[in-house]
Amino acid sequence: MRGAVLYAPGDVRFEERDEPQILKPTDAVIRTVATCVCGSDLWNYRGINPTDQPTPFGHEYVGVVEEVGDEVRAIRPGQFVVGSFFASDNTCPNCRNGYQTNCLHREFVGAGGCQAERIRIPLADGTLVATPEPPSADLVPSLLACSDVMGTGWYAAAAAHVQPGDTVAVVGDGAVGLCAVIAAKQMGAERIIAMSRHASRQSLAREFGATDIVAERGEDGAARIKEMTGGIGADRVLECVGDANSMRQALRSARPGGNVGFVGVPHGVEIEGTELFYSHVGLRGGPAPVRQYLPRLIDLVLAGAINPGKVFDLHLPLSQVAEGYRAMDERRAIKALLTP
């Protein structure tokens, strides 16, 4: 079968790879229906995270189960499934507490590379969620979004404890930030301020539920949020980028007693303890426990209540995966969807 392999910064190739196999009795092998390029993949593509050898790539997927191990009980061949980027047993204490990305037996699904025609999924019963029936083609993008960016945006809002009536600021206008707007809307936020400089992303943010747009960044962005909130700051701030400037902007945009939910993979982020201490701002985040939210998100998609698949503004055959990376790296696309 064929799949994407990252050789070096800027060098993604689509080539023959070994067929995935059942290695453990809890595994499943699925035929990929759709996969995509993630913003976090760009850290490696740009060389910020080093790549020492050719590495299969990608961690977002939906597909049809082709084979399961002898101990798999809840998932069966022929089902259309959505799964998280971390495999989890969904039964250990951390999973039961809602943090499947810290499962005591977790495995990173992306280690095998999900930008491929077929993929092996460890801990299938705890990782995969089957839809009631095969979805129509128009629902596949939104279901694919649930495998990471919608679940991650949801966790940003959940970690910040978004409540009905809140004023929420979203730092980051990539796919995760846009999905965080959806999440804040679903959780009852009254005012949602999307921080974006790009017209197409601003328009999509408004479609998803943003009530205000702020183009300023950094200190100017934080000052603008304070100005819009009577000098106080937002009740909740969702940090969806992962660099030092975005984190600083998020913390300084929150009101005393407010919360920041951070889901951008941190690079160069350092938090000054004294400033945090005197701000009275709460901080929670980490890799999103997408598996916790998948059943609810899938139901919302199937009911037509949310349509996060609109973040995919570039659709390509999987064979053109390298162009998907280039387009996102050059900000010609929010998110590239790939179909085998």
C-alpha positions, 0 to 999 in steps of 0.5 A: 500500500502507499502512504506519506513519508517525511524525509526532511524539512519540506520533503514529503513523499508518497511511496510504497509502504508495508501493509499494516498487520494485526500485531496484537490481539487488541488491534484493528486494521482500517481502510482509510476513507479520508485523512488530512494534514494537521497544523501540528504536522507543520512543526516537523515539516518546517524542521522545528521538530527534527526528523532523523530518518524517513518517517511515516506521517499523519494522525487523523483518520476515518475509515472502514474496519477491514480486520480485527484482532482476536480480543476486539469485541466492540468493533467489527469489520465493515463498520465506519469508524472515527478514532483519536490520535492517541490509542487508549484502552478507555478503561484505566483510571486516567481514561475513566477520569476523562483523560484518554490521552494519558491512558496508562497504555496509550500509543500514538496512532500517528507513529504508524502514519495515518496519511496512508491507504490503510492503517493499524489502530492499537487498542481498537475497542477503546480508541475507535467509535463506530457510526450507526451506519455508513455516513454519506460522503458529505458528512465525511469531512466533519467526521474526520475533523472530529478525530482531532481538530474538532475534539481539540477545539472542544477540549480548549473550551472544556479546559477553560470551563466555558459557561453559558453567557461567557465572553470567550476569546479565541487565539488562533485562526487555524482549524483548531481555533475555528473549531474552538469557536464552534465549541464555545458556541455549543457551550453557550458563550454569549460573546465569542471574539475570534482573533484573526487577520485573514478575511477567509478565516474571519468569515468562517469564524463568524459562520461558526458563531464568532460575534466579534473579530480582533485583528491585533496580536500580542500586546495590542491584541490583549489590550483590544480584548481589555478595551472591548470588555470594559478594561477587565478581560475575557471570561475564558480564553482558548489558546490554539497556536502553541508559541510564546506570543500566543500564550502570552496574549492569551494569559493577558487577555483573560480577566482576573478569575478567568481561565485559559484553555491551551491546546496548541502544542507548546514550542518555546513557551515559558510562563513567568510564575510571578505574573501568573500568580498575580493575574488570578488566571487559571490555566489548563490544557494539554493533548486533547482527550478526543476519545472522551468527546467523540460520541457526542461530537459524532452525534452533533455532526450526524444531527447537522448541529455542527459542520466542522468539515468546513475547515477543509478548504483544500481537497486533494487525492492522497497522492498529492499529499506534498501539495497539501503540506505546501499549501498549509505551510504557505497559508494558502489553505486552512486545512488539506483533506486527503482521500485515497 
